Amino acid sequence: MRRRKKELTRTRLREGAAALFAARGFAGTTVADIAACANVSERTFFRYFDSKEALLLPDMNLLFEYVEAALATRPHEEDPLGAICNALLTAAQPFAASTLTALTHPIEGAEPLIAARLVEAFAAFEDRLTLLVERRLPRDAPDADLRAAVIAGAAMSSVRAVLRTQRRRRQAGTVTDAAPAHLLVRSFDILHEIGTTAS
């Protein structure tokens, strides 16, 4: 019960921050605003996050746990790229209403911070994803470490492409507020098309 309550509070803080950042901009949102939105004290806020900057990105550790769990359910005979893409799609669903959404919405006053944190977060995430892919490859697969790195890199490049495309479309006013999940699906389809053509 205590763990569930903590998870609920963390989720409320993230969702509240995402809504406030979108409505007021990053600079116009205070820790007090975020805490009030989640109906908790500032002191409670700091038990979960060290700053409002920490809320610019989703919890990458938690997201990776979802990916790892989703990948474990994929059929062993599924090709590694397909398995990773499907695991990423499954893992992204619980974060749809969190600050994952903020990554596709330009946030006034926070763009440099987001860019800097994304580079670091995506690099670490890709390294961890590479290890997961390598575990799915046959032990005698030639250049298994390189193959795993390429597969993980390709999947994460698709995710980055979706985020950049959605942000550019929003800035140009050519996209609705619908979730970008369909773009992620489409990006993985394109990735498979490219792989088929190359082979």
WOFENZI-V691583 format. One record per residue. N is the residue number from 0. RES is the residue in one letter. OMEGA is omega in degrees with one decimal (none if undefined). Layout:
n res omega
N RES OMEGA
N RES OMEGA
This chain:
n res omega
0 M 179.9
1 R 179.6
2 R 179.5
3 R 179.0
4 K 178.4
5 K 179.5
6 E 179.3
7 L 178.9
8 T 178.7
9 R 179.9
10 T -180.0
11 R 178.8
12 L -179.5
13 R -178.8
14 E 177.5
15 G 178.8
16 A -179.9
17 A -179.3
18 A -179.0
19 L 178.3
20 F -179.4
21 A -176.0
22 A -173.0
23 R -172.7
24 G -177.3
25 F -177.4
26 A -177.6
27 G 179.8
28 T 179.3
29 T 175.1
30 V 178.5
31 A 178.3
32 D -177.5
33 I 179.7
34 A -179.8
35 A 179.8
36 C 179.5
37 A 179.3
38 N 175.4
39 V 178.4
40 S 175.7
41 E 178.6
42 R 177.7
43 T 177.7
44 F -175.7
45 F 171.7
46 R -178.8
47 Y -176.4
48 F -178.4
49 D -179.8
50 S 177.0
51 K 177.5
52 E -179.8
53 A -178.2
54 L 179.9
55 L 179.8
56 L 174.8
57 P 177.6
58 D -174.5
59 M 178.1
60 N 178.6
61 L 178.6
62 L 179.6
63 F 177.2
64 E 176.9
65 Y 179.2
66 V -179.3
67 E 179.6
68 A -179.8
69 A -179.6
70 L -179.4
71 A -179.2
72 T -178.2
73 R 179.1
74 P -176.8
75 H -178.5
76 E 178.4
77 E -179.8
78 D -173.8
79 P 179.8
80 L 178.0
81 G 179.9
82 A -179.7
83 I -180.0
84 C 179.6
85 N 178.2
86 A 178.0
87 L 178.5
88 L 179.7
89 T -177.0
90 A -177.1
91 A -174.6
92 Q -178.3
93 P -176.9
94 F -174.1
95 A -177.2
96 A -178.3
97 S -179.6
98 T 170.2
99 L 177.1
100 T -178.1
101 A -179.5
102 L 179.2
103 T 176.8
104 H 174.7
105 P -179.2
106 I -177.8
107 E 176.2
108 G -175.9
109 A -174.0
110 E 179.1
111 P 179.4
112 L 179.7
113 I -178.6
114 A -178.5
115 A -178.8
116 R 179.4
117 L -179.4
118 V -178.9
119 E -177.1
120 A -178.6
121 F 179.0
122 A 179.7
123 A -179.3
124 F -179.3
125 E 177.6
126 D -179.6
127 R 179.1
128 L 179.1
129 T 179.7
130 L 178.2
131 L -179.9
132 V -177.2
133 E 179.4
134 R -178.9
135 R -178.1
136 L 175.5
137 P -177.0
138 R -178.1
139 D 179.8
140 A 179.6
141 P 178.9
142 D -176.4
143 A -179.3
144 D 178.2
145 L 179.3
146 R 180.0
147 A -179.9
148 A 179.5
149 V -179.9
150 I 179.0
151 A 179.1
152 G 179.1
153 A -179.9
154 A -179.6
155 M 175.4
156 S 176.6
157 S 178.3
158 V 178.8
159 R 179.7
160 A 178.4
161 V -179.8
162 L -179.7
163 R -178.5
164 T -178.9
165 Q 179.6
166 R 178.7
167 R 179.7
168 R 177.4
169 R 179.3
170 Q 179.8
171 A -179.9
172 G -176.3
173 T -179.5
174 V 177.2
175 T 179.4
176 D 178.0
177 A 179.5
178 A -176.3
179 P -177.2
180 A -179.4
181 H 177.0
182 L 178.5
183 L 176.2
184 V -179.1
185 R -179.4
186 S 178.6
187 F 175.1
188 D 179.2
189 I 179.2
190 L 178.0
191 H 178.2
192 E 179.2
193 I -179.9
194 G 178.8
195 T -179.8
196 T -178.1
197 A -178.9
198 S none
